[in-house]
Amino acid sequence: MAERHMPPPLRFLLAARRSELHGLEALAATCDLVLRISALVHALQKERGYSNLTLCSAEDRLQPALASLSSDAEAVEADVRAFLDGLEADPAAGSGRARLLNCIAYALLRLDELPGLRRAVRDRRVPVEDADVRFTLVIGSLLAVVFEAADSSLDPGVTRLLVALLNFMQGKELSGQERACGVMGFTAGWFDEARKARMLGLAANQARSFGVFSQYAQGAPLQAWDLVQQQAQPVQRMRDMAQHTSDAQRVDGGLAELWFDLCTARIDAMRNVETQLAQELAQQCARRIAETRQELDDRRLLLSRYTDHASGRAPSLVFSVQSRILDVPPEDGVGNELERSILDMMREQTLRMQRADDALTSVRGALDERKRIDRAKLLLISRYDLTEQAAHERLQRAAMDGGLSVADVARQIIAQLSEH
């Protein structure tokens, strides 16, 4: 029987399930975008690393490798832009996602700056510090899109994986920033106090990001991450070496390339973890859509049979607790299958949605923490006219000095500056 012939309560019960399915389908498209962005972020991280090394070196021998990496990043970027063109053309895909679309607009603005930055790097017309900051801003804008994708997800299982992926990508990005800072310090032969503090802060924030990832990930990605951690000792030894340098106790500038190679091997190994997470995310989206479609089909069939069974009877039969008049056996074989009443089905659906909301609230804790940190940075930028990086470093220093997490410091700053 067609749905239009069902009583209104039954039609709306099915409409609720269809809405859930449409939400999952839109979320799957968003997750597809996230997977493409993760590939672009990795390509830009590699390009940034070789750009830093090239600008720190007086030789041009790295230029061919850098040109190849730039070409690779451009190809991945073209794929992302083509996907976004399709997303823009689909009005349903943007429904209720203004914040996500706004983040995409900002990321595209930053990506538009890359051709000029690449020319400046190739011609050595930009200091290494400036090039590093500009690449980092581009990558940061892409990570913001991933954050908004996670924040817009209403499915607990998908959100859990998005939170794990977001935090892993953030930790990997901090590893790339640490690589760049180390290249500059080792090239100079020593690290001043500001660079030492930055190296410590980057290592601490990596640990926090990977800790959140470990909390929400499971299975193969966690096992792959354990292997990466087992191979981290050479990087840690060079971190320790950097902290013991000074203007009077310099090290060989050639260590910059060793540091770069060790960090690059570690970051490339992280990409394997990231890829496994991305695959698990895609599989989870597909699985949830298939489950919800099947449940919708089953529910539609069940309610159609309910409607047929109750045709010509008093409405109380449809909504009776036992799905039939008390003490009267069903007249056909449908009764045993339809033992649950429509009210029971409504209650079940309400309880299921409540459990999903509770699970979603639990997993969104990491996202709320990120929001607090971003808000605190914006307050610092506005109040003290800082750059985004300077505001983040101020948060890091305050956390280290006070023995607190960055999130705790952010909460304090919000409370203090919001009062004035």
C-alpha positions in Angstrom: 0.0 0.0 0.0 1.3 3.5 -0.9 2.3 5.7 2.1 -0.3 8.3 1.2 -3.1 5.9 2.1 -1.6 5.4 5.6 -3.0 7.3 8.6 -1.0 10.5 9.3 0.7 9.2 12.4 2.2 6.3 10.4 3.3 8.6 7.6 5.1 10.9 10.0 6.7 7.9 11.7 8.2 6.9 8.3 9.0 10.5 7.5 11.2 10.7 10.7 13.1 7.6 9.5 13.5 9.1 6.0 14.8 12.3 7.5 17.4 10.3 9.3 18.4 8.6 6.1 18.8 11.9 4.2 20.9 13.2 7.0 23.2 10.2 6.8 23.5 10.6 3.0 24.4 14.3 3.4 26.9 13.3 6.1 28.4 10.7 3.8 29.1 13.4 1.2 30.7 15.6 3.8 32.9 12.7 4.9 33.9 12.2 1.3 35.0 15.8 1.3 37.0 15.2 4.5 38.8 12.2 2.9 39.8 14.4 0.0 40.9 17.2 2.3 43.1 14.8 4.3 44.9 13.9 1.1 45.4 17.6 0.2 46.7 18.4 3.7 49.2 15.6 3.5 50.4 16.8 0.1 50.7 20.4 1.4 52.6 19.2 4.5 55.1 17.5 2.2 55.5 20.5 0.0 55.9 22.8 3.0 58.6 20.6 4.4 60.6 20.7 1.3 60.0 24.4 0.9 61.5 25.0 4.3 64.5 22.8 3.6 65.1 24.5 0.3 64.9 28.0 1.8 67.3 26.9 4.6 69.8 25.6 2.1 72.1 27.7 -0.1 72.0 25.0 -2.8 69.3 24.4 -5.5 69.6 20.6 -5.5 66.2 20.2 -3.8 64.3 22.3 -6.4 63.4 19.4 -8.7 61.9 17.4 -5.7 60.1 20.5 -4.5 58.7 21.1 -8.0 57.4 17.5 -8.1 55.7 17.8 -4.7 54.1 21.1 -5.8 52.7 19.4 -8.9 51.4 16.6 -6.7 49.7 19.0 -4.4 48.2 20.9 -7.3 46.6 17.7 -8.6 45.1 16.8 -5.3 43.8 20.4 -4.9 42.2 20.2 -8.4 40.3 17.0 -7.2 39.1 18.8 -4.1 37.9 21.8 -6.1 36.1 19.6 -8.5 34.3 17.9 -5.7 33.4 21.3 -4.1 31.9 22.4 -7.5 29.6 19.5 -7.3 28.7 20.2 -3.7 27.9 23.8 -4.5 25.6 22.7 -7.4 23.6 20.5 -5.0 21.3 22.8 -2.9 20.3 19.9 -0.6 24.0 19.3 0.3 24.3 22.7 1.9 21.1 22.7 3.9 21.7 23.7 7.5 25.5 23.8 7.0 26.2 27.5 6.8 29.3 27.2 9.1 30.8 24.4 7.1 30.3 26.3 3.8 31.8 29.4 5.4 34.9 27.4 6.4 35.1 26.1 2.8 35.0 29.6 1.4 37.8 30.7 3.7 39.9 27.6 2.8 39.4 28.4 -0.9 40.6 31.9 -0.3 43.8 30.6 1.3 44.3 28.0 -1.4 44.2 30.9 -4.0 47.4 32.3 -2.4 49.4 29.1 -3.1 50.6 29.9 -6.7 52.2 33.2 -5.6 53.7 31.6 -2.5 55.2 28.8 -4.7 56.8 31.3 -7.1 58.2 33.2 -4.1 59.7 30.0 -2.7 61.2 29.0 -6.0 62.8 32.4 -6.5 63.9 32.6 -2.9 62.0 35.9 -2.4 60.4 34.9 0.9 62.0 34.2 4.3 61.7 30.6 5.5 59.7 31.7 8.5 57.2 33.6 6.4 56.8 30.7 4.0 56.2 28.3 6.8 53.5 30.6 8.4 51.7 31.0 5.0 51.7 27.3 4.3 50.5 26.6 7.9 47.6 29.1 7.4 46.5 27.2 4.3 46.6 23.9 6.1 44.9 25.3 9.2 42.0 26.5 7.0 41.6 23.0 5.7 41.6 21.5 9.2 38.9 24.0 10.1 36.7 22.4 7.4 37.3 19.0 9.0 36.4 20.4 12.4 33.1 21.8 11.1 32.3 18.5 9.4 32.7 16.7 12.7 30.7 19.4 14.5 27.8 19.1 12.0 27.6 15.3 12.3 24.5 13.9 14.1 25.5 10.2 14.0 27.4 9.1 17.1 29.5 6.4 15.3 30.5 8.7 12.4 31.2 11.6 14.8 33.5 9.3 16.9 35.5 8.5 13.8 35.5 12.2 12.7 36.8 13.3 16.1 39.5 10.6 15.9 40.5 11.6 12.4 40.4 15.4 13.2 42.7 15.0 16.2 45.0 12.7 14.4 45.3 15.2 11.5 45.9 17.9 14.0 48.6 15.9 15.7 50.2 15.2 12.3 50.1 18.9 11.4 51.8 19.8 14.7 54.5 17.2 13.8 54.9 19.0 10.5 55.3 22.3 12.3 57.8 20.8 14.6 59.8 19.5 11.6 59.9 23.0 10.2 61.0 24.6 13.5 63.7 21.9 13.9 65.0 22.5 10.4 65.4 26.2 11.1 67.1 25.6 14.5 69.4 22.9 13.4 70.4 24.9 10.2 71.4 27.7 12.5 73.3 25.3 14.7 71.4 26.1 17.9 68.0 26.9 19.3 67.2 30.1 21.1 64.8 30.1 24.1 61.8 31.0 21.9 62.5 28.1 19.6 63.1 25.7 22.4 59.8 26.7 24.0 58.0 26.3 20.7 59.5 22.8 20.2 58.4 21.8 23.7 54.9 23.2 23.1 54.5 21.4 19.8 55.6 18.1 21.2 53.2 18.5 24.2 50.2 19.4 21.9 51.0 16.5 19.7 50.7 14.2 22.7 47.3 15.7 23.6 46.0 15.4 20.0 47.2 11.8 19.7 45.7 11.1 23.1 42.3 12.2 22.0 42.7 10.1 18.8 43.6 7.0 20.9 40.5 7.6 23.0 38.1 7.5 20.1 39.8 5.3 17.6 39.9 1.5 17.7 41.1 -1.5 15.8 43.6 -1.3 12.9 44.3 2.5 13.1 45.3 2.1 16.8 47.5 -0.8 16.0 49.2 1.1 13.2 49.7 4.0 15.5 51.4 1.8 18.0 53.9 0.8 15.3 54.6 4.5 14.6 55.2 5.2 18.3 57.7 2.3 18.6 59.9 4.0 16.0 59.8 7.5 17.5 63.0 7.2 19.6 65.4 8.9 17.0 63.1 11.9 16.8 62.9 12.1 20.6 66.8 12.0 20.9 67.1 14.9 18.5 64.4 16.8 20.4 66.5 16.4 23.5 69.6 17.5 21.6 67.8 20.7 20.5 67.0 21.6 24.1 70.7 21.4 25.1 72.0 23.7 22.3 73.0 27.3 22.9 74.9 30.0 21.1 78.0 28.7 22.9 77.2 25.0 22.3 76.3 24.7 18.6 75.8 21.5 16.6 76.6 20.7 13.0 74.2 22.5 10.7 74.1 19.3 8.6 71.9 17.8 11.3 69.0 19.7 9.8 68.7 17.2 6.9 68.9 14.3 9.3 66.1 15.8 11.5 64.1 16.5 8.4 64.5 12.9 7.1 63.6 11.4 10.5 60.5 13.6 10.9 59.4 13.0 7.3 59.6 9.2 7.8 57.5 9.5 10.9 54.9 11.8 9.2 54.7 9.5 6.2 54.1 6.6 8.6 51.3 8.7 10.1 49.7 8.9 6.7 49.1 5.2 6.8 47.2 5.6 10.1 45.3 8.5 8.6 44.4 6.4 5.5 43.1 3.6 7.7 41.0 6.0 9.7 39.6 7.5 6.4 38.7 4.0 5.1 37.0 3.1 8.4 35.0 6.4 8.2 33.8 5.7 4.7 32.8 2.2 5.7 30.9 3.4 8.7 29.0 5.9 6.6 28.1 3.2 4.0 27.1 0.8 6.8 24.9 3.2 8.6 23.2 4.2 5.3 22.6 0.6 4.4 21.2 -0.2 7.8 18.9 2.8 7.9 17.6 2.1 4.4 16.9 -1.5 5.3 15.2 -0.4 8.5 13.1 2.1 6.6 12.0 -0.6 4.1 11.2 -3.0 6.9 9.2 -0.3 8.8 7.4 0.7 5.6 6.3 -2.9 5.0 5.3 -3.4 8.6 3.2 -0.2 8.7 1.6 -0.9 5.4 0.5 -4.3 6.7 -0.7 -2.6 9.9 -2.8 -0.3 7.8 -4.2 -3.2 5.7 -4.9 -5.1 8.9 -6.8 -2.2 10.5 -8.7 -1.2 7.4 -12.3 -0.6 8.2 -11.8 -1.0 11.9 -11.9 1.5 14.7 -8.7 3.6 15.1 -8.2 2.2 18.6 -7.2 -1.2 17.0 -4.2 0.4 15.2 -3.0 2.0 18.4 -4.0 -0.7 20.9 -1.1 -2.0 23.0 -1.4 -5.5 21.7 -2.1 -4.5 18.1 -5.6 -6.1 18.3 -8.8 -5.9 20.3 -8.3 -7.4 23.7 -9.1 -11.1 24.0 -9.9 -11.4 20.3 -7.4 -13.5 18.3 -6.2 -12.0 15.0 -8.2 -13.1 12.0 -5.1 -13.7 9.8 -1.5 -14.5 10.2 -0.4 -11.0 10.4 -1.2 -10.7 14.1 1.8 -12.6 15.5 4.3 -10.5 13.4 2.6 -7.3 14.3 2.5 -7.9 18.1 4.1 -4.6 18.8 1.8 -1.7 18.6 2.5 1.6 16.7 2.8 3.3 20.1 5.6 0.8 21.0 7.3 1.5 17.7 7.1 5.3 18.4 8.5 4.8 21.9 11.3 2.6 20.6 12.2 5.2 18.0 12.2 8.0 20.6 14.4 6.0 22.9 16.8 5.1 20.1 17.1 8.7 19.2 17.6 9.7 22.8 20.4 7.1 23.2 22.0 8.5 20.0 21.8 12.0 21.4 23.4 10.8 24.7 26.2 9.1 22.8 26.7 12.1 20.6 27.0 14.4 23.6 29.6 12.1 25.1 31.8 12.1 21.9 31.5 15.8 21.3 33.5 16.7 24.4 36.7 16.9 22.3 35.0 19.2 19.8 33.8 21.5 22.6 37.3 21.7 24.0 38.6 22.8 20.6 35.9 25.5 20.4 37.0 26.9 23.8 40.6 27.0 22.6 39.6 28.8 19.4 37.4 31.3 21.3 40.3 32.0 23.7 42.6 32.7 20.8 40.2 35.1 19.2 39.9 37.0 22.5 43.7 37.2 22.8 44.0 38.3 19.1 41.3 41.0 19.6 42.5 42.2 23.0 46.3 42.3 22.4 46.5 42.6 18.6 48.3 39.2 18.2 48.6 37.0 15.2 46.9 33.6 15.4 50.2 31.8 15.9 51.3 34.2 18.7 47.9 33.8 20.5 48.3 30.0 20.3 51.9 30.2 21.6 50.7 32.3 24.5 48.2 29.7 25.4 50.9 27.0 25.2 53.3 28.9 27.4 50.6 29.6 30.0 49.7 25.9 30.0 53.3 24.8 30.5 54.0 27.4 33.2 50.9 26.5 35.1 51.1 22.8 34.6 47.6 22.9 33.0 46.1 21.7 29.7 45.6 24.2 26.9 41.9 23.7 27.3 42.0 24.7 31.0 44.0 27.8 30.2 41.5 28.6 27.5 38.7 28.3 30.0 40.5 30.7 32.4 41.2 33.3 29.6 37.5 33.2 28.4 36.4 33.8 32.0 38.9 36.7 32.5 38.6 38.5 29.2 34.8 38.1 28.8 34.3 40.0 32.1 36.0 43.1 30.7 
